[in-house]
Amino acid sequence: MTDSAEKWDARYRAGDGRPAPPAQVLSENRHLLPDSGRALDLACGLGGNALLLAEAGLETAAWDISAVALEKLSAEARARSLSVTTCCCDLSATALPRAQFDVIVVSRFLERALSGPICQALTPGGVLFYQTFTREKTTSAGPSDPRFLLGANELLRLFAGLRVLAFRDEGRQGDVSTGLRNESWIVAKKEELQ
């Protein structure tokens, strides 16, 4: 077991075990989900996104480094009579399969080296929902290490090969007590083959 896996297992063991609500990028843009297909909640934690995807009728996989989180997610999915397939893996050392997912959701996780493999894992017409913390945070929420924080408009650069359907990166503009602060999100589509 890696240090990272041990850290996350301990965090999830200490928590209440309830999944967080789905990421704002997914809940606000749920209407952009396909009617059917395969979905992946990458770095899923307790699986709030995975549960929403399964409720939407998608064949849902949930991957995370924490076996503890995945056990709790599996129990919650069973309690809701939902089918979610889990995979315990270190995402920095696990290859994503090419053209396998119609939807990929990533929230509050940033591994820049995965941006290309994420795009390749989408099927033609597949949609990415991605939301994570920014360097222009207005609170102490999320990581403090800049390696795990997005720069301004960075999601647009990381996923430049996809068609942007929706994007928010409000930074510190205007009234910082309202709006989407601390995080940025993108919904982007892999164009269909011609």
C-alpha positions in Angstrom: 0.0 0.0 0.0 1.4 3.4 -0.9 1.7 6.4 1.4 -1.0 8.1 -0.6 -3.4 5.2 -0.3 -2.8 5.0 3.5 -3.4 8.7 3.9 -6.7 8.6 2.0 -7.8 5.3 3.7 -7.3 7.0 7.1 -9.2 10.1 6.0 -12.2 8.0 4.8 -12.1 5.8 7.9 -12.4 8.8 10.1 -15.2 10.4 8.2 -18.9 9.7 8.4 -19.0 7.6 5.3 -21.7 9.6 3.5 -20.9 10.5 -0.1 -20.5 14.2 -0.8 -23.1 15.7 -3.1 -22.2 15.5 -6.8 -19.8 18.1 -8.1 -21.4 21.4 -9.2 -20.1 20.9 -12.7 -22.1 17.7 -13.0 -25.3 18.7 -11.0 -25.7 22.0 -12.9 -25.0 20.3 -16.3 -26.8 17.0 -15.8 -28.8 17.8 -18.9 -25.7 17.3 -21.0 -25.4 13.6 -20.0 -26.3 11.0 -22.7 -29.3 8.8 -22.2 -27.2 5.7 -22.1 -23.5 4.6 -22.2 -20.5 4.0 -20.0 -19.4 6.5 -17.4 -16.3 6.8 -15.2 -16.0 8.7 -12.0 -12.2 9.2 -11.8 -10.6 9.7 -8.3 -14.2 9.1 -7.1 -13.7 9.2 -3.3 -17.0 8.3 -1.7 -18.7 8.5 -5.1 -21.2 11.3 -5.1 -20.7 11.7 -8.8 -20.8 7.9 -9.5 -24.1 7.6 -7.7 -25.6 10.4 -9.8 -24.3 8.8 -13.0 -25.8 5.4 -12.1 -29.1 7.1 -11.2 -29.1 8.7 -14.6 -29.0 5.2 -16.1 -25.3 5.0 -17.1 -23.2 1.9 -16.7 -20.9 3.4 -14.1 -17.3 2.7 -13.0 -15.7 4.4 -10.1 -11.9 4.4 -9.6 -10.0 5.6 -6.6 -6.8 4.9 -4.6 -8.7 4.3 -1.4 -10.1 0.8 -0.8 -11.9 2.2 2.3 -13.7 4.8 0.2 -14.7 2.3 -2.5 -16.1 -0.1 0.1 -18.3 2.7 1.5 -19.3 3.6 -2.0 -20.2 0.0 -2.9 -22.4 -0.2 0.3 -24.2 3.0 -0.6 -24.8 1.9 -4.1 -26.3 -1.4 -2.9 -28.5 0.5 -0.4 -29.8 2.6 -3.3 -30.1 -0.4 -5.6 -27.6 1.1 -8.0 -24.9 -0.7 -10.0 -21.5 0.9 -9.6 -18.3 -1.1 -10.5 -15.3 0.0 -8.4 -11.6 -0.3 -9.1 -8.9 0.4 -6.5 -5.9 1.8 -8.3 -3.2 4.5 -8.2 -4.3 6.7 -11.1 -0.7 7.9 -11.7 0.3 4.3 -12.4 -2.9 3.0 -14.1 -3.5 3.2 -17.9 -6.9 4.4 -18.9 -8.4 2.3 -21.7 -8.8 4.1 -25.1 -12.2 5.1 -26.3 -14.2 3.3 -23.6 -16.2 6.0 -21.8 -19.1 8.1 -23.0 -18.8 10.3 -19.8 -15.8 10.9 -17.6 -16.2 13.0 -14.4 -13.2 14.3 -12.3 -13.8 16.5 -9.3 -11.3 17.9 -6.8 -8.4 15.9 -8.2 -5.6 17.3 -10.4 -3.0 15.2 -12.2 -2.0 17.2 -15.3 -0.3 14.2 -16.9 -3.7 12.5 -17.2 -5.3 15.2 -19.4 -4.2 13.4 -22.6 -5.2 9.9 -21.4 -8.6 11.2 -20.2 -9.3 12.6 -23.7 -8.2 9.4 -25.3 -10.4 7.4 -22.9 -13.5 9.2 -24.2 -15.5 7.7 -27.0 -16.2 9.9 -30.0 -19.0 12.2 -28.8 -18.0 11.5 -25.2 -18.3 14.3 -22.6 -15.9 15.3 -19.8 -17.1 17.0 -16.6 -14.1 18.3 -14.7 -14.0 20.5 -11.6 -11.1 21.3 -9.2 -9.5 23.9 -7.0 -7.7 27.0 -8.4 -4.7 29.1 -7.3 -7.0 32.1 -7.0 -8.9 30.6 -4.1 -10.6 33.0 -1.8 -10.6 30.6 1.2 -8.3 27.9 2.5 -10.5 25.1 1.0 -8.7 22.4 -0.8 -5.0 21.8 -1.2 -2.4 24.5 -0.6 0.3 23.0 -2.8 0.3 24.9 -6.1 1.0 21.6 -8.0 -2.6 20.6 -7.2 -4.2 23.9 -8.0 -5.3 25.2 -11.5 -3.9 28.3 -13.0 -6.2 30.8 -14.7 -8.0 29.2 -17.6 -5.8 26.1 -17.3 -8.7 23.7 -17.9 -9.1 25.2 -21.4 -5.4 24.5 -22.1 -5.4 21.0 -20.6 -8.4 20.0 -22.7 -7.8 22.1 -25.8 -8.5 19.2 -28.1 -12.1 19.0 -26.9 -15.1 21.2 -27.8 -16.0 23.3 -24.8 -19.7 23.1 -23.9 -19.5 25.1 -20.7 -16.7 26.7 -18.6 -16.4 28.7 -15.4 -13.3 30.2 -14.0 -14.3 33.3 -12.0 -11.2 33.8 -9.9 -11.3 36.8 -7.7 -13.4 39.0 -10.1 -16.1 41.1 -8.6 -18.0 40.1 -5.4 -16.1 37.1 -4.1 -18.8 36.3 -1.6 -20.9 34.8 -4.4 -20.5 32.8 -7.5 -18.1 29.9 -8.2 -15.0 30.7 -6.1 -12.1 28.5 -5.2 -12.7 26.1 -8.1 -13.0 26.1 -11.9 -14.9 23.7 -14.1 -15.3 22.7 -17.7 -17.7 20.5 -19.7 -16.2 19.5 -23.0 -17.0 17.0 -25.7 -14.8 14.8 -27.9 -15.9 15.5 -31.4 -17.5 12.6 -33.4 -15.4 11.0 -36.1 -16.2 12.3 -39.6 
